Amino acid sequence: MELTMAGKMSRGLPYDATNLLMLSIRNLYGITCIIGLAVLLIFLLWDVQPVRSTLKKMPAWNFVGRKMKKASR
């Protein structure tokens, strides 16, 4: 009879090296997926005007033009 991971944990049996490796890979994969989804959500929200205006302050083009004219004098 093969014991599952939950069965081993409830019986207090130790993990073997294969199970520990599988657990660590599963945990790393889960953390990586969560971080990736958060970055994807930020990229998707970056183009929404209210979010973009609060996250990064971009000057208007006429302001940029006036600054360039002042700098070129």
ABEGO torsion letter per residue (X at the ends): XBBBAAAAAAAGBBBBAAAAAAAAAAAAAAAAAAAAAAAAAAAAAAABAAAAAAABBBBBAAAAAAAAAAAAX
